[in-house]
Amino acid sequence: MARTDRDTWDLASSVGATATVVAAGRALASRAPNALINDPFADPLVRAVGVHFLTRVLSGELDPAVADGGAGYGLTRLTRMMAVRTRLIDDYFGEAGTAGIRQAVILAAGLDARAYRLPWPDDTTVYEIDQPDVIEFKTRTLSEIGAAPTAHRRTVAIDLRQDWASALQASGFDPSQPAVWSAEGLIDYLPGDGQDRLLDTVTELSAPGSRFIAANVPGDDRAAAALQAHIHDAIDNWRKHGFDVEDMGHLWYVGERHNVAGYLSDRGWSTIQSTMAELYRLYNQPLSETGDDTLGLGSTVYVTGVRSDRS
């Protein structure tokens, strides 16, 4: 089903289901030998969503490799990717804290539990922005298991297609002070003009010294189409095991869009792009026997930026 400007979802469908699948990947990655990450909240959050397919995987009843059925992209590869991606962003927030930044903004927070599991410096405020139902579900579920935030957590329950900047500032965000922003799994779910509006708003709200990190599939539609094909194969296999979910690759907006790093550079950010292969090497993670861990994702880059001025 094509995306629309006013479409909605819960954590078991459409865009929301991607957050749950990603959280399942973090849960599995946290169990790996010599794990790169430790997310003790991913498992209970996924189980609370109640997608039977994913709870079977997390309980060990269904092997992820069996569920993937040999698809080029699936839970097996997603787990390795989530280990690297999560560690990258965890480290990025940690470095920002060391640099003295005390405001963190997680855009489209989904089931991200960094406000609960990272060792934030004293006086740090973490702002989580997402749809009201998603925010309410995560807050309630983590409260029920006795989890407590490790920073001042402030939720901003609003769709990012609305005036989230005003809602963020009404929650206490101070644009005169530097902030660190993450858009972990967001950019490709926005149309081209929506991407530009998001980056413009982040820029307007970012004091000099602010930092930003995002995942992005730049380039023409061929890169997105290749990844969509791999995701389609995996979802076809997942359906055989009862996970009847919309094809997640079709949830992206395709078409012409600006390169995130270049767009930010033109607006006063110093940016760096890192490929998945570079990040695997950074964290000493071996590629598979065929060297195709980035299959269908070779064009995915992680963009980091530091705001240098208000130009």
Solvent accessible surface area in square Angstrom, and as a share of the most:
residue,aa,sasa,rsa
1,M,184,0.82
2,A,84,0.65
3,R,31,0.11
4,T,76,0.44
5,D,109,0.56
6,R,222,0.81
7,D,30,0.15
8,T,107,0.62
9,W,47,0.17
10,D,78,0.41
11,L,14,0.07
12,A,46,0.36
13,S,46,0.29
14,S,18,0.12
15,V,23,0.13
16,G,3,0.03
17,A,1,0.00
18,T,17,0.10
19,A,26,0.20
20,T,1,0.00
21,V,6,0.04
22,V,28,0.16
23,A,0,0.00
24,A,0,0.00
25,G,0,0.00
26,R,11,0.04
27,A,4,0.03
28,L,26,0.13
29,A,2,0.02
30,S,29,0.18
31,R,123,0.45
32,A,44,0.34
33,P,123,0.77
34,N,153,0.79
35,A,41,0.32
36,L,31,0.15
37,I,10,0.05
38,N,109,0.56
39,D,3,0.02
40,P,72,0.46
41,F,32,0.13
42,A,0,0.00
43,D,30,0.15
44,P,35,0.22
45,L,0,0.00
46,V,0,0.00
47,R,98,0.36
48,A,48,0.37
49,V,29,0.17
50,G,49,0.47
51,V,18,0.10
52,H,129,0.57
53,F,3,0.01
54,L,1,0.00
55,T,28,0.16
56,R,47,0.17
57,V,3,0.02
58,L,3,0.02
59,S,67,0.43
60,G,61,0.59
61,E,116,0.52
62,L,10,0.05
63,D,76,0.39
64,P,32,0.20
65,A,58,0.45
66,V,90,0.52
67,A,0,0.00
68,D,6,0.03
69,G,51,0.49
70,G,76,0.73
71,A,18,0.14
72,G,18,0.17
73,Y,27,0.10
74,G,1,0.01
75,L,0,0.00
76,T,55,0.32
77,R,24,0.09
78,L,3,0.02
79,T,22,0.13
80,R,80,0.29
81,M,9,0.04
82,M,2,0.01
83,A,12,0.10
84,V,1,0.00
85,R,25,0.09
86,T,0,0.00
87,R,81,0.30
88,L,21,0.10
89,I,1,0.00
90,D,17,0.09
91,D,45,0.23
92,Y,22,0.08
93,F,4,0.02
94,G,42,0.40
95,E,95,0.43
96,A,0,0.00
97,G,6,0.06
98,T,124,0.72
99,A,59,0.46
100,G,43,0.41
101,I,10,0.05
102,R,88,0.32
103,Q,18,0.08
104,A,0,0.00
105,V,0,0.00
106,I,5,0.03
107,L,3,0.02
108,A,39,0.30
109,A,5,0.04
110,G,7,0.06
111,L,3,0.02
112,D,9,0.05
113,A,2,0.01
114,R,2,0.01
115,A,0,0.00
116,Y,13,0.05
117,R,42,0.15
118,L,20,0.10
119,P,125,0.79
120,W,25,0.09
121,P,42,0.27
122,D,125,0.65
123,D,109,0.56
124,T,3,0.02
125,T,17,0.10
126,V,0,0.00
127,Y,5,0.02
128,E,0,0.00
129,I,0,0.00
130,D,16,0.08
131,Q,21,0.09
132,P,72,0.45
133,D,107,0.56
134,V,4,0.03
135,I,11,0.06
136,E,88,0.40
137,F,30,0.13
138,K,0,0.00
139,T,52,0.30
140,R,108,0.39
141,T,8,0.05
142,L,0,0.00
143,S,74,0.48
144,E,125,0.56
145,I,87,0.44
146,G,65,0.62
147,A,19,0.15
148,A,69,0.53
149,P,59,0.37
150,T,67,0.39
151,A,19,0.14
152,H,102,0.46
153,R,44,0.16
154,R,105,0.38
155,T,52,0.30
156,V,4,0.03
157,A,52,0.40
158,I,25,0.13
159,D,21,0.11
160,L,29,0.14
161,R,86,0.31
162,Q,112,0.50
163,D,90,0.47
164,W,11,0.04
165,A,18,0.14
166,S,60,0.39
167,A,29,0.23
168,L,0,0.00
169,Q,76,0.34
170,A,92,0.71
171,S,34,0.22
172,G,39,0.37
173,F,6,0.03
174,D,57,0.30
175,P,38,0.24
176,S,73,0.47
177,Q,96,0.43
178,P,40,0.25
179,A,0,0.00
180,V,3,0.02
181,W,0,0.00
182,S,1,0.00
183,A,0,0.00
184,E,20,0.09
185,G,43,0.42
186,L,15,0.07
187,I,0,0.00
188,D,22,0.11
189,Y,35,0.13
190,L,18,0.09
191,P,34,0.22
192,G,21,0.20
193,D,85,0.44
194,G,8,0.08
195,Q,0,0.00
196,D,24,0.13
197,R,141,0.51
198,L,7,0.04
199,L,0,0.00
200,D,47,0.24
201,T,25,0.15
202,V,0,0.00
203,T,11,0.07
204,E,120,0.54
205,L,11,0.06
206,S,0,0.00
207,A,4,0.03
208,P,70,0.44
209,G,33,0.31
210,S,0,0.00
211,R,54,0.20
212,F,0,0.00
213,I,0,0.00
214,A,0,0.00
215,A,12,0.09
216,N,1,0.01
217,V,18,0.10
218,P,24,0.15
219,G,65,0.63
220,D,72,0.37
221,D,67,0.35
222,R,189,0.69
223,A,23,0.18
224,A,15,0.12
225,A,53,0.41
226,A,47,0.37
227,L,6,0.03
228,Q,29,0.13
229,A,55,0.43
230,H,41,0.18
231,I,13,0.07
232,H,73,0.32
233,D,68,0.35
234,A,0,0.00
235,I,0,0.00
236,D,55,0.29
237,N,23,0.12
238,W,3,0.01
239,R,89,0.33
240,K,156,0.66
241,H,51,0.23
242,G,63,0.61
243,F,10,0.04
244,D,123,0.64
245,V,8,0.05
246,E,49,0.22
247,D,11,0.06
248,M,15,0.07
249,G,0,0.00
250,H,92,0.41
251,L,2,0.01
252,W,30,0.10
253,Y,47,0.18
254,V,86,0.49
255,G,31,0.30
256,E,173,0.78
257,R,52,0.19
258,H,97,0.43
259,N,61,0.31
260,V,0,0.00
261,A,6,0.05
262,G,34,0.33
263,Y,17,0.06
264,L,0,0.00
265,S,53,0.34
266,D,117,0.61
267,R,76,0.28
268,G,11,0.10
269,W,8,0.03
270,S,71,0.46
271,T,36,0.21
272,I,118,0.60
273,Q,83,0.37
274,S,27,0.18
275,T,46,0.27
276,M,1,0.00
277,A,33,0.26
278,E,75,0.34
279,L,5,0.02
280,Y,3,0.01
281,R,159,0.58
282,L,109,0.54
283,Y,26,0.10
284,N,132,0.67
285,Q,55,0.24
286,P,104,0.65
287,L,83,0.41
288,S,28,0.18
289,E,176,0.79
290,T,112,0.65
291,G,38,0.36
292,D,44,0.23
293,D,0,0.00
294,T,26,0.15
295,L,63,0.31
296,G,19,0.18
297,L,8,0.04
298,G,48,0.46
299,S,40,0.26
300,T,9,0.05
301,V,15,0.09
302,Y,3,0.01
303,V,1,0.00
304,T,26,0.15
305,G,2,0.02
306,V,63,0.36
307,R,7,0.03
308,S,66,0.42
309,D,58,0.30
310,R,118,0.43
311,S,104,0.67
